């Protein structure tokens, strides 16, 4: 339930006028797949909370990792991380899946994104094959954090959003 409420907040943050119409496609392991309509076009995404969060912080908002498909914009596999704090300006977050490492840019907000669609696709493919994804970031106060996301159910959730939003192969 809490993840569904966060999903509604995500939709509201991304500008969806229809955030109240978010539908759960399914829950697969640690990942939940969702869809909603924005400007009469489907948007699909999947989200998970970390299994483990480390860092010397007193409080922190909810942390999420998301993969989003927006077929109307031909945008697939868009990776984003909600850190639960404001990132330190001019720093990158680091995602590690197995032996692969990917840098995500931050803008001093609470979000981190891949720099291009090729990196998005590489991260998503690594996550399909991996067991966990580890995200390291630095807060605006200089606190280093490490969030570990289980990839249990990732492939099934990815298939659910890809089927629903008709992701091309």
Helices and strands as residue ranges (DSSP letters): H 2-13, G 19-21, E 23-28, E 31-38, E 41-48, E 52-55, E 64-70, G 71-73, E 75-82, E 92-97, E 100-106, E 111-114, H 117-129, E 132-138, E 144-150, H 154-164
